[in-house]
Amino acid sequence: MTQLITGAAGFIGFHLSKQLLEQGETVVGLDNLNDYYDPQLKTDRLKILRDYDNFVFEKGEMADREFMPALFEKYGFEKVTNLAAQAGVRYSLKNPHSYVDSNLVGFTNILEGCRHTKVEHLVFASSSSVYGANTDMPFSVHQNVDHPVSLYAASKKANELMAHAYSHLYGLPVTGLRFFTVYGPWGRPDMALFLFTKAILEGKPINVFNNGDMQRDFTYIDDIIQGVAKVLDNIPDPDPDWSGDDPDPATSYTPYRLYNIGNNKPVKLLKFIELIEEALGMKAEKNMLPMQAGDVPATYADIDDLARDAGYWPRTLVEDGVRNFINWYREYYKV
């Protein structure tokens, strides 16, 4: 089976590609290797994937309306996992157009490619950010999410709507996954764990937003990958119980599903920092700051649906996950 993984040189895309390759799947990895963060990290991830004979790398832009149809026709993908996106809540305040190009135009090209080549299953990355102004915890896929608080979140909500439209129009089986604060080895340098570790080791203060009064459903990368792999094999059918009189946003009369994929155990930010300090054997100097525009005070995933339908359940304790990341960081950066 030939599968397309977009964002294959990214954090989640790298780990998913590696697992599928080890399972014997043929993986075509697409990435533009942009400089949103240090491209060397992406290049080094890619070096590992290139060691597999069943891996093919394609460099290109998802927003390219000539490149993308040709890619789909060339390989005839059976399954597609779209993980490529312009990520980051705060960056969307500085460079909104990049979110339109990648997350909207690029995703349209993915949908068109899947439609015309009759892909068996499209799995795409959404985000916990879509919950926006919601305060009812834990966040459930059955809740309304019409009040995003960042352009990034709005673009991910748009992806969910676009995917449903294609599922309705063309019978395309699609599953959206709302990721909750993924962390672990080979993680993104713009995420808290990476930023805090780097700053502490360099003797610099760390920025702690909302004066530390934050909670995140930190989810370890290995748990995320086992969940995505299970979802890929769990092709959705139309929900016979779906009703337009009482519409459930997580299911549909089309082959369409939405799931949270998180740890189901939110951690206070200050506790998370303590775990980093313990693993490093160093104390952090904290620069306490107010809440950033577009951010939310807490995330907490209800994962009951994914547990029921795909057998997903996270197993990694946050203490172990943080320690694993720091061990990787010290080895990778020789510090």
Secondary structure, DSSP 8 states (H G I E B T S, - for coil): -EEEEETTTSHHHHHHHHHHHHTT-EEEEEE---SSS-HHHHHHHHHHHHTSTTEEEEE--TT-TTHHHHHHHHH--SEEEE------TGGGGT-HHHHIIIIIIHHHHHHHHHHHHT-SEEEEEEEGGGGTT--SSSB-TTS-----SSHHHHHHHHHHHHHHHHHHHH---EEEEEE--EESTT--TTSHHHHHHHHHHTT--EEEGGGG--EE--EEHHHHHHHHHHHHT------TT--TTS--TT--SSSEEEEEES-S--EEHHHHHHHHHHHHT----EEE----TT--SB--B--HHHHHHH-------HHHHHHHHHHHHHHHHT-
